[in-house]
Amino acid sequence: MFRLPAIALSLLFITIGCESNQVTQPASNEAVETGTVSFEVILSEDGQESIQFDVSDVAKGSTLESVMRAIDPEDLTLEISGGGLTAFVVSINDQTGGSQSGWVYTVDGDNPDVGIGGFELDPPTTVRWKIASFDEIADNN
């Protein structure tokens, strides 16, 4: 006599739980906004030596890290350490910072306050890389 209500009550909780855990998936035919990310990499202290190239069809919301990891090594050779929020650029075209400097980036002229693994791109946009001293970095923030 007590089993039927307990079973019915259990089924009710299971049904409610299943309904609340449903996830709506986006339709597969939804268009993803894309654009071009232009890169400029300053390789010399005087700014005279640089590399410029574009990466097309970058989806809005892609992280700078994911785009950089996909760059063709013929365009740019990169060493990226870590991943996600701890990712950072160690070297570009075999150039590294010194004990008091490192690679820093700007996006459309602004200094982001997050690393490459946390910065989401909104193309079209321009990313500029250069080696800067830690004092210079602190002055720009």
N, C-alpha and C positions, 0 to 999 in steps of 0.2 A: 504494500500500500504506500509506503514511503519512497519506494524506488522510482516509481513513475514520475512524481513531481521532481525528484532530484535529477533524473535523466532529462526531463523537459527543461529544467532550469539550466543544466549544463549545455544543452543544445542551444539555448537562447544566448548564453554568454559566448559560445563559440561562433555563432552567426554574427553577433554584434562585433566581436573581435575581428573577424574576417573582413567585414564591411569597412571597418575603420582603418585597416592596413592596406587597402587598395591604393595603388599608385597609378596615376594617370600618365601615360607615356605620350610624348608629343607625336603628332602624325608624321610619318616618314616623308611626306611630301612637303613639309614646311621648308621654306627657303631660309638659308642661313646667310646673313649679311657678311660679305667679304670685301676686302679692299687691299691696297698695296701698302706695304711697310717699306719705307726708304731707309737705308742704312748709310751712315757716314762714319768711318773709323779714322781718327787722326792718329797717324803712326809716328810723327815727329813732334818734338817739343815746340818747334816754331810753327807747326800746323801746315807746313808746305807739302808734306807727304801724307796722302790720305787715300782711302779706298771708298768708292761709292757704288752701291748696287741696290736693286729693288727685289723684294720678295712679293710675288703676286698671290692673290686668292687666299689671304690670311683671314680666317674667320674672326669676327668680332668676339671678344672675350678670350681669345687665345692668349696664353701667357707669353711674355717675352722669352722666357726660358725655352718653351716648346718650339717657338719659331727659330730661335738661335740654334737649337740642337738639329734642326732640319736644314740649316744652311749648307749648301753644297761646298765641300772643302776646296773646290777650285775657286770659289768666290772668297772664302775666308776660312782659315784654320783656327779652331777654337779649342781651348781646354776649359771645361766647366766642371767645377767641383761641387759636390753635394747635389741636392735635388729638391724641388718644391720650394718651400720657404727658406731653406738653407742654401740654395743654389747661388753660386757666384762665379764670375769670369776670372780665371787664373791667368790665362794668356790669350792673346789674339795675334795670329801670325808669328808665333814664337816670342812675342814681346810680353814681358811680365813687369809688374811694378817693382819697386824696390822695397826696402824695409820700412819706408815712410810714405809709400804711394801705392796706388792700385788702379785698376780699370773702373771708370765710373761712366754712367750714361745719363743722357737727358732725353726727354720725349717732347717733341715740339717745343724745345727750349726750356722746359720745366725740369726741375730736379725731383724725381719721384722719391718718396720716403719709404719705399719698399724694394726688396730685392727682385731679381729677374723672375724668380719662380712665383712671386705674388703679384706681379704687375700685369694686368689684363689690358691688351691692346684694343684700340677702337680705330681701325684703319678708315681712311688713309691717315698715315702718321709718319713722322720722321724720328728715327732713333740715332743719336750721335754718341759715339764712344771715344774716350780719350783717357790717357793716364794722368792722374792728378795726385797731388800730395794730400795727405790726410788733413793738413791745415787748410788747404784750398777747399776740400770737401766740406769741412766744418763751417767755413766762411759762407758757403753757398746754401747751407741749410738753415 
